[in-house]
């Protein structure tokens, strides 16, 4: 239970927060002084979801999720982003927008970069001890 509350619960709570925020009519992003601040907000919010879900899948007891956490996180977050835009279609004062979905996806992909680097380095370290040094020299 402690492991669940540390790794999986934050992702679940963040997904619930996204759903709740999407239910408010006429929700405006914070004024940043740029025209596409709405898209930045989408990328930021879904970047956090992507980071949290990858972290949850890495620490999952499910072997499939644990084996490919980045892939499953991207897939989950993209499906969640689609469902979020579909949900917003039915909320008065909200607009369902393909560009919001693309911003969601970009945020998720950017959030995967640290995990990709860490997992790639970890897999390289596991492979290195199996290699034998080559001390033969050609003259």
C-alpha positions in Angstrom: 0.0 0.0 0.0 2.9 2.4 0.8 4.4 1.7 -2.7 1.0 2.4 -4.3 0.5 5.7 -2.5 4.0 6.8 -3.3 4.1 6.0 -7.1 0.6 5.2 -8.5 -1.6 7.4 -6.4 0.0 10.7 -7.5 -0.7 9.9 -11.2 -4.3 8.9 -10.4 -4.9 12.1 -8.5 -3.3 14.3 -11.2 -5.6 12.6 -13.8 -8.6 13.3 -11.6 -7.5 17.0 -11.3 -7.3 17.3 -15.1 -10.8 15.9 -15.4 -12.2 18.3 -12.7 -10.5 21.3 -14.3 -11.9 20.3 -17.7 -15.4 20.4 -16.2 -15.3 24.1 -15.5 -16.9 26.4 -18.0 -14.8 29.3 -19.5 -11.6 28.3 -17.8 -8.8 30.6 -18.9 -5.1 29.9 -18.6 -3.0 32.3 -16.6 -2.0 35.4 -18.5 1.5 35.0 -19.7 1.5 37.7 -22.3 1.7 35.3 -25.3 -0.9 34.2 -27.7 -0.5 30.5 -27.2 -0.4 30.4 -23.4 -3.3 28.0 -23.5 -1.2 25.5 -25.4 1.7 25.9 -23.0 -0.7 25.2 -20.1 -1.9 22.0 -21.9 1.7 20.9 -22.5 2.7 21.6 -18.9 -0.3 19.8 -17.4 0.1 16.8 -19.6 3.8 16.8 -19.2 3.3 16.3 -15.5 0.8 13.5 -16.2 3.3 11.9 -18.5 6.1 12.1 -15.9 3.9 10.8 -13.1 2.5 7.9 -15.2 6.0 6.8 -16.4 7.2 6.9 -12.8 4.1 4.9 -11.7 4.7 2.3 -14.5 8.4 1.9 -13.7 7.5 1.1 -10.1 4.5 -1.1 -11.1 4.2 -4.8 -10.2 2.7 -5.4 -13.6 5.5 -6.8 -15.7 4.2 -5.4 -19.0 4.0 -1.9 -17.6 7.3 -2.2 -15.9 9.0 -3.5 -19.1 8.0 -0.6 -21.3 7.0 2.3 -19.0 7.7 5.1 -21.6 5.6 3.5 -24.3 2.7 2.8 -22.0 2.8 6.2 -20.5 2.7 7.9 -23.9 -0.1 5.7 -25.0 -2.1 6.2 -21.8 -1.6 10.0 -21.8 -2.5 10.3 -25.5 -5.7 8.4 -24.9 -6.4 10.4 -21.8 -5.8 13.6 -23.8 -8.3 12.5 -26.5 -10.8 11.7 -23.8 -10.2 15.1 -22.2 -10.9 16.9 -25.5 -14.0 14.7 -26.0 -15.2 15.6 -22.4 -14.6 19.3 -23.1 -16.9 19.1 -26.1 -19.8 18.6 -23.8 -18.9 21.3 -21.3 -20.6 24.6 -21.9 -18.1 27.4 -22.6 -15.3 24.9 -23.4 -13.9 24.0 -26.8 -12.6 20.7 -28.0 -9.5 21.5 -30.1 -7.1 19.3 -32.0 -4.3 21.8 -31.2 -4.9 21.3 -27.5 -4.5 17.6 -28.0 -1.3 18.1 -29.9 0.0 20.3 -27.1 -0.9 17.6 -24.6 1.1 15.1 -26.7 4.1 17.4 -26.9 4.1 17.8 -23.2 3.9 14.1 -22.6 6.8 13.5 -25.1 9.0 16.1 -23.5 8.4 14.7 -20.1 9.7 11.3 -21.3 13.2 12.6 -22.1 14.7 12.3 -18.6 13.3 8.8 -18.2 14.6 7.8 -21.6 18.1 9.0 -20.7 18.0 7.3 -17.3 16.7 4.0 -18.6 19.1 4.0 -21.5 22.1 4.6 -19.2 20.9 2.0 -16.8 20.6 -0.6 -19.5 24.1 0.2 -20.8 25.5 -0.3 -17.3 23.8 -3.7 -17.1 25.4 -4.7 -20.4 29.0 -3.5 -19.7 30.0 -6.1 -17.1 29.2 -8.9 -19.6 31.7 -7.6 -22.1 35.3 -8.8 -21.9 38.1 -6.3 -22.5 40.0 -6.8 -25.7 43.7 -6.6 -25.0 44.9 -7.7 -28.4 46.8 -5.1 -30.5 47.5 -5.2 -34.2 51.0 -4.1 -35.0 
